């Protein structure tokens, strides 16, 4: 599984949470799933979960270094944290723009990474946007909300 973030701070936050979360018999998520962090560029065979930034993943996807090259079936599942970010560049080019621009200039970095892999994609976001729904194929599977009235009542 790939846990994809858009900046280093989010990856470090996820890593800390995975290291602290005890799952069974005092073993942490980190230990059970042989978590690889932002520092680990290529997953080991035993790795079950890898954290990576979208920028780092792009470098690896289009690298000429055969050792760090990833395959389309590298991951079974990709979880995108803060999934509402990064898609705002997706748009159609005008005929004029087609003459001097590459289509990749208009495709978001997230879309490039997600479309490369043949994996289940799950987006996590507290603020789903139209472009997020388009990328992940429709309406959210799960929603929750807090009303201001409930928050005031709960917090006294």
C-alpha positions as CSV (number, residue, x, y, z in Angstrom):
1,X,0.0,0.0,0.0
2,X,1.2,3.5,-0.8
3,X,0.2,6.3,1.6
4,X,0.6,9.4,-0.6
5,X,1.0,12.9,0.8
6,X,1.6,16.3,-0.8
7,X,4.3,17.6,1.6
8,X,7.0,16.2,3.9
9,X,5.3,17.5,7.1
10,X,2.2,15.3,6.4
11,X,4.4,12.3,5.8
12,X,6.2,12.8,9.0
13,X,2.9,13.2,10.9
14,X,1.6,10.0,9.4
15,X,4.8,8.2,10.3
16,X,4.6,9.3,13.9
17,X,1.0,8.2,14.1
18,X,1.8,4.8,12.6
19,X,4.7,4.4,15.0
20,X,2.5,5.2,18.1
21,X,-0.5,3.1,17.1
22,X,-0.5,-0.2,18.9
23,X,-2.5,-2.8,17.1
24,X,-2.0,-6.2,18.6
25,X,0.1,-7.6,21.4
26,X,1.9,-4.3,21.9
27,X,3.1,-4.2,18.4
28,X,2.7,-1.0,16.5
29,X,1.3,-0.5,13.0
30,X,4.8,0.4,12.0
31,X,6.2,-2.9,13.2
32,X,3.5,-5.2,11.9
33,X,3.4,-3.7,8.4
34,X,7.2,-3.0,8.0
35,X,6.4,0.6,7.3
36,X,8.8,2.5,5.0
37,X,9.0,6.2,5.4
38,X,9.8,9.2,3.3
39,X,13.5,8.4,3.5
40,X,13.0,5.0,1.9
41,X,13.0,5.4,-1.8
42,X,12.2,1.9,-3.0
43,X,10.0,-0.5,-1.0
44,X,11.5,-3.8,0.2
45,X,9.8,-7.1,-0.6
46,X,8.6,-7.3,3.1
47,X,7.1,-3.8,3.0
48,X,3.3,-3.7,3.3
49,X,3.0,0.2,3.6
50,X,5.1,2.9,2.2
51,X,4.8,6.7,2.8
52,X,5.8,9.0,0.0
53,X,5.3,12.5,-1.2
54,X,3.7,13.0,-4.6
55,X,6.8,14.9,-5.7
56,X,9.2,12.1,-4.6
57,X,7.0,9.5,-6.3
58,X,7.0,11.5,-9.6
59,X,10.8,11.5,-9.5
60,X,10.9,7.7,-9.0
61,X,8.3,7.1,-11.7
62,X,10.1,8.9,-14.4
63,X,13.7,8.1,-13.2
64,X,16.2,6.6,-15.6
65,X,17.7,4.7,-12.7
66,X,16.5,1.1,-13.2
67,X,17.1,0.2,-9.5
68,X,14.6,2.8,-8.3
69,X,12.1,2.3,-11.2
70,X,8.6,1.3,-10.0
71,X,6.1,-0.9,-11.9
72,X,2.4,-0.3,-12.6
73,X,1.5,-3.2,-10.2
74,X,3.9,-2.0,-7.4
75,X,1.0,-1.2,-5.1
76,X,-2.4,-2.8,-4.5
77,X,-3.9,0.2,-2.9
78,X,-3.0,3.9,-2.8
79,X,-4.4,6.1,0.0
80,X,-4.1,9.8,-0.7
81,X,-4.1,12.0,2.3
82,X,-5.6,15.5,1.8
83,X,-7.1,14.3,-1.5
84,X,-8.6,17.7,-2.3
85,X,-5.1,19.1,-3.0
86,X,-3.2,19.0,-6.2
87,X,-5.9,18.5,-8.8
88,X,-6.6,22.1,-9.7
89,X,-4.2,22.1,-12.7
90,X,-6.3,19.5,-14.6
91,X,-8.0,21.2,-17.5
92,X,-8.3,21.0,-21.2
93,X,-5.9,22.9,-23.4
94,X,-7.0,25.4,-26.0
95,X,-6.0,24.9,-29.6
96,X,-3.6,27.9,-29.2
97,X,-2.0,26.3,-26.1
98,X,-1.6,22.9,-27.9
99,X,0.9,24.6,-30.4
100,X,3.5,25.4,-27.7
101,X,2.6,23.5,-24.5
102,X,2.9,19.8,-23.5
103,X,-0.3,18.2,-22.2
104,X,1.6,17.2,-19.1
105,X,1.8,20.9,-18.2
106,X,-1.9,20.8,-17.6
107,X,-2.2,17.5,-15.7
108,X,-1.7,17.6,-12.0
109,X,1.1,15.7,-10.4
110,X,-1.4,13.7,-8.3
111,X,-3.2,12.6,-11.5
112,X,0.1,11.5,-13.1
113,X,1.0,9.3,-10.1
114,X,-2.5,7.9,-9.6
115,X,-2.9,7.1,-13.3
116,X,0.4,5.3,-13.5
117,X,-0.4,2.6,-11.0
118,X,-3.0,-0.1,-11.4
119,X,-4.3,0.0,-7.9
120,X,-7.4,0.8,-5.8
121,X,-7.3,4.5,-5.0
122,X,-8.8,5.9,-1.8
123,X,-8.9,9.6,-1.1
124,X,-9.1,11.1,2.4
125,X,-10.3,14.6,2.7
126,X,-12.4,16.8,5.0
127,X,-13.2,19.1,2.1
128,X,-14.2,17.1,-1.0
129,X,-14.3,19.3,-4.1
130,X,-15.7,18.6,-7.6
131,X,-12.3,17.8,-9.0
132,X,-11.7,15.3,-6.2
133,X,-15.0,13.5,-7.0
134,X,-13.9,13.3,-10.6
135,X,-10.5,11.7,-9.8
136,X,-11.9,9.2,-7.4
137,X,-15.0,8.3,-9.4
138,X,-18.0,9.9,-7.8
139,X,-19.5,10.9,-4.4
140,X,-17.7,10.1,-1.2
141,X,-18.3,6.7,0.3
142,X,-18.5,8.1,3.8
143,X,-19.4,11.6,5.0
144,X,-19.6,13.1,8.5
145,X,-20.4,16.6,9.6
146,X,-20.4,18.7,12.7
147,X,-22.8,21.5,13.2
148,X,-21.8,24.5,15.2
149,X,-24.8,23.9,17.4
150,X,-23.5,20.4,18.3
151,X,-20.0,21.6,18.9
152,X,-21.2,24.3,21.3
153,X,-23.5,21.9,23.1
154,X,-20.7,19.3,23.4
155,X,-18.0,21.7,24.6
156,X,-20.3,23.3,27.1
